[in-house]
Each structure stands twice: as C-alpha cells, then as structure tokens.
Amino acid sequence: MDLAFRAIVIYFFIYLLTRVVGRRELSSLGPFDIILLVVIGDAVQQGMTQDDYSVTGALIVVTVIAVLQVFMSYLSFRFRRVRIVLEGEPIVIIQDGKPIERNMRRERLAVDEVMEQARASAQISSMDEIQFAIVENSGAISFVQKK
C-alpha cells in the first residue's frame, strides 16, 4: 500500500510541476532538457519505490500511475471545467497585429520569439500580417493571417 500511496503523491507532484513549468518550455525540449528528464525520472523512481527493487513493487507503481493517467484523462473528457484546470486553455498572444503584453508575460514569450516562429512555421514576415497568434495547450503557437 505504501508503494501505491507514493506513486499517487509523485504523480500529482509531477503533474503540478509540468503545469508550473509551462507549455512552451515543455514543447521544445533540447538535449540537456532530455537528460534532465531522465535524471528526474531516476530520482522519482527511487522516491516511489524506496528500497523495493522487486518486480511486484515496480508493477504496483506502474499500474497505479497508469490508472491515474486513465482516470485523469476520463475526468478531462467528461467535465469541461476539469479539462480547463488539468490542460489549460489556448491563450491569444497577438490580436490584430498587436501583442497582448499580459498574455505574453504569462507565457514568458518575447515578441522576437513569436515572430521567429511565425516566419518559420507560417511564412509570416510582419506582425501586421497576423490576425491572431495563439499558444495552444500543447505549447505550439498557431497563427491566423489577416485576409
């Protein structure tokens, strides 16, 4: 039972941590970030299983995490308010060619970064060409060009 409780606590801690870190940071992982994730994974594993190196202990932890993931996915699917809390909502960062500073700060984005993305993904060369720029739940930025 101790292993299941540890798995539940770690699951929610990691979930909270990923929400705090932000979508943009998680959507563009570099080599160092991947190494850091592996190190965190090892530290988390030790915290969940403590000194239990048994196959049964590992199966309990993996099963609890899988059940939690399915449960959270079901809650997100079934209840819109829960989905907003768990996944967030898309955020408009540029409207009618003008950056929305409050939302840009919230997402820790600079105008230069957004324009770099606009040029690379949507072949938009000027902010005046952007009707909307939206940070999606995945962390990707979507652009809607003016007509």
C-alpha positions as CSV (number, residue, x, y, z in Angstrom):
1,M,0.0,0.0,0.0
2,D,2.9,2.3,0.7
3,L,4.1,2.0,-2.9
4,A,0.7,2.9,-4.3
5,F,0.5,6.0,-2.0
6,R,4.0,7.1,-3.0
7,A,3.1,6.7,-6.7
8,I,-0.1,8.8,-6.2
9,V,1.9,11.6,-4.5
10,I,4.7,11.6,-7.1
11,Y,2.2,11.5,-9.9
12,F,0.4,14.6,-8.7
13,F,3.7,16.4,-7.9
14,I,5.0,15.8,-11.4
15,Y,1.7,16.9,-12.9
16,L,1.8,20.1,-10.9
17,L,5.4,20.6,-11.8
18,T,4.7,20.4,-15.5
19,R,1.8,22.9,-15.2
20,V,4.1,25.3,-13.4
21,V,7.0,24.9,-15.8
22,G,4.7,26.0,-18.7
23,R,3.7,24.7,-22.1
24,R,6.3,26.5,-24.2
25,E,9.2,25.1,-22.2
26,L,7.9,21.5,-22.5
27,S,7.1,21.7,-26.2
28,S,10.6,22.4,-27.2
29,L,13.0,20.1,-25.4
30,G,16.7,20.3,-26.1
31,P,19.3,17.7,-25.4
32,F,20.1,19.0,-21.9
33,D,16.3,19.0,-21.1
34,I,16.0,15.3,-22.1
35,I,19.0,14.4,-19.9
36,L,17.4,16.3,-17.1
37,L,14.1,14.4,-17.5
38,V,16.0,11.1,-17.3
39,V,17.7,12.2,-14.1
40,I,14.4,13.4,-12.7
41,G,12.8,10.1,-13.7
42,D,15.5,8.2,-11.8
43,A,15.1,10.3,-8.7
44,V,11.3,9.9,-8.8
45,Q,11.6,6.2,-9.2
46,Q,13.8,6.0,-6.1
47,G,11.3,8.1,-4.2
48,M,8.4,5.9,-5.2
49,T,10.0,2.5,-4.6
50,Q,12.5,3.5,-1.8
51,D,14.5,0.3,-1.3
52,D,11.9,-2.0,-3.0
53,Y,13.6,-3.5,-6.1
54,S,11.1,-6.2,-6.6
55,V,9.2,-6.8,-9.8
56,T,6.0,-6.7,-7.8
57,G,6.8,-3.2,-6.5
58,A,7.6,-2.0,-10.0
59,L,4.3,-3.4,-11.3
60,I,2.3,-1.8,-8.5
61,V,3.9,1.6,-9.2
62,V,3.4,1.4,-12.9
63,T,-0.2,0.2,-12.5
64,V,-1.1,3.0,-10.1
65,I,0.4,5.6,-12.5
66,A,-1.4,4.1,-15.5
67,V,-4.7,4.0,-13.6
68,L,-4.2,7.6,-12.5
69,Q,-3.5,8.7,-16.1
70,V,-6.6,6.9,-17.4
71,F,-8.7,8.4,-14.6
72,M,-7.4,12.0,-15.2
73,S,-8.0,11.5,-19.0
74,Y,-11.6,10.4,-18.3
75,L,-12.2,13.4,-16.0
76,S,-10.8,15.7,-18.6
77,F,-13.0,14.2,-21.3
78,R,-16.2,14.1,-19.2
79,F,-16.0,17.5,-17.4
80,R,-15.1,20.8,-19.2
81,R,-14.2,22.6,-16.0
82,V,-11.8,19.8,-15.0
83,R,-10.3,19.9,-18.5
84,I,-9.6,23.6,-18.2
85,V,-7.8,23.0,-14.8
86,L,-5.9,20.0,-16.0
87,E,-5.0,21.0,-19.5
88,G,-5.5,24.8,-19.6
89,E,-6.9,26.8,-22.4
90,P,-5.4,28.2,-25.6
91,I,-4.1,31.8,-25.0
92,V,-4.2,34.6,-27.5
93,I,-0.9,36.4,-27.5
94,I,-1.3,38.6,-30.6
95,Q,-4.6,40.1,-31.9
96,D,-4.9,42.3,-35.0
97,G,-1.1,42.6,-35.3
98,K,-0.6,43.8,-31.7
99,P,0.9,41.8,-28.9
100,I,-1.1,41.3,-25.8
101,E,1.6,42.0,-23.2
102,R,-0.2,40.4,-20.2
103,N,-0.5,37.1,-22.0
104,M,3.0,37.3,-23.4
105,R,4.4,37.7,-19.9
106,R,2.2,34.9,-18.6
107,E,3.6,32.6,-21.2
108,R,7.2,34.0,-20.8
109,L,7.4,34.8,-24.5
110,A,9.2,37.7,-26.3
111,V,7.9,39.2,-29.4
112,D,11.1,38.2,-31.2
113,E,10.4,34.5,-30.3
114,V,6.9,34.7,-31.6
115,M,8.0,36.4,-34.9
116,E,10.7,33.7,-35.3
117,Q,8.0,31.1,-35.0
118,A,5.7,33.0,-37.4
119,R,8.5,33.2,-40.0
120,A,9.4,29.5,-39.6
121,S,6.0,27.9,-39.5
122,A,3.6,30.2,-41.3
123,Q,5.9,32.3,-43.6
124,I,4.6,35.5,-41.9
125,S,7.2,38.3,-42.1
126,S,5.5,41.1,-40.3
127,M,3.3,41.3,-37.2
128,D,0.9,43.4,-39.2
129,E,0.0,40.2,-41.2
130,I,-1.2,38.4,-38.0
131,Q,-4.9,38.3,-37.1
132,F,-4.3,36.0,-34.2
133,A,-1.4,34.2,-32.6
134,I,-2.5,31.6,-30.1
135,V,-0.4,29.4,-27.7
136,E,-2.2,26.1,-27.9
137,N,-2.4,23.6,-25.0
138,S,0.5,21.6,-26.5
139,G,2.7,24.7,-26.3
140,A,2.8,25.2,-30.1
141,I,1.9,28.6,-31.5
142,S,-0.8,28.8,-34.1
143,F,-1.1,31.8,-36.5
144,V,-4.1,33.1,-38.3
145,Q,-3.2,35.5,-41.0
146,K,-5.2,38.6,-41.9
147,K,-7.2,38.3,-45.1
